[in-house]
Each structure stands twice: as structure tokens, then as C-alpha cells.
Amino acid sequence: MAIFSVVATPIGNLEDITLRALDVLRRADLILCEDTRMTKRLLDRHGISAATKSYHAHSKMSRTNEVISLLREGKNLALVSDAGTPGISDPGAELVRQVRSELADEIAAGSVKIESVPGPSALVAALSIAGAPCAEFTFLGFLPHKKGRETLFREIAASERTMVFYESPHRIMKSLESLAEHAAQKTVTVCRELTKIFEEVKSGMADEVLRYFTDNPEKIKGEFVVIVS
């Protein structure tokens, strides 16, 4: 049986990886990486010398076909992203879809298996320490840069569910400004540098959180998880 393992990797602290994930990566014939340089840091840290190859949002169809061919040959492949769980706001989701589609017969026959090797996820990590209601929530991934952005903020403001999205340091201030405009009565929680030395959670009304980051521009670094409740 060829196994295609979707492996979660640390979102910051390189020690946050499961024993099973390390075993799968050691045994893989090939590790598909969003960025081979990022993955090499993790592999070197844990003494793993498996072969790697890039697979990202701009990979050509020939790379997908290569993956499918290797699985048909009985090879064990592992898919990782730069950080967290592949497929969650990540181009790996398209590869998994293609493998499921192209190898549907082999999967049904038991000669190919797609397995999850769960672990870190910025979404779950943020919700676990935010103290926000999360029995029901909607995850929006990364928000669109332009088209439909303001409409989406109005939807966030009107939602009765907790809304969660990822944001980059280049757009976090614009997002906080939009939340202050459209969702002034909501509680906004911003989680940054999760699992790293300077991990921080800032929570308050939208305008309070906006003012905090306006007054502390040195904290506009890394990836952000924004929770609106």
C-alpha cells in the first residue's frame, strides 16, 4: 500500500511535533514542502534526512502528475506546509483533492491510502487561549485583499457566531480599522506569535485593540489570528 500522509508541523516552536509525525517523515520516500528551506530547518532539528521537493500554490500540473505517479508506484509520500496543518488556508488542499480524484479506484481497492497525521493548527491554538465563545464558529481563512472585503466585514459584524480569520502584518491594521468601523460592539481578540517566545493575546473592543497596535507598532510582526465574538 502506498501512503500519502498529510502531516501537521509546528507553527513556531519546533518542539511542537508529534512522535508519529517524526516517524512518518523519517519513513517517507519523499516529503512535499511548501518551502523546502523552511522544512529543512525542522528536519535538521530532528535528524531527518529524507528527500524533499517543493509543492506550493504556483506548482505546475506536472508536479501533481509526478506525485500521482509515485503513489501508483507504491511510494510513501508526506505533505507538509511551512507551518501548521496542510490544507487549512494552504495550497496542499488542491493536491489532496487531485490525488483523491485521480486515484479514486486505487483508494477504493486499498492500494493507496490518504492519512491524516494531526498536530498544530494556528486556528485551534488561538481559539484555545482566546477565551472567546467557540462552540460554534466560522473560519474565513485569509480575507480577500480587495474585492468583497468591506462586504465581508459587514457580514462579520452581523454574525451571531464567532468569526475567525488569518491576517498578515501588512494588512492587520486595515482589518482592525474595518472592524472598528463595522463591528464596534464586538469583542476582538488578536493572537500573534503563537507558540513563540513573544506569544501575545490582545482582547477588547475593536477600537481598543486598534489603538493598542497603533501605539505599539513594533508588535505588528508575524502572522495574526483574529477572533471576533
Secondary structure, DSSP 8 states (H G I E B T S, - for coil): -EEEEEE-B-SS-TT---HHHHHHHHH-SEEEES-HHHHHHHHHHTT----EEE--TT--HHHHHHHHHHHHTT--EEEE-SSB-TTSSSTHHHHHHHHHHHTHHHHHHTSEEEEEE----HHHHHHHHH----SSEEEEEE--SSTTHHHHHHHHHH-SSEEEEEE-TTTHHHHHHHHHHH-TTSEEEEEESTTSTT-EEEEEEHHHHHHHHHH-GGG--S-EEEEE-
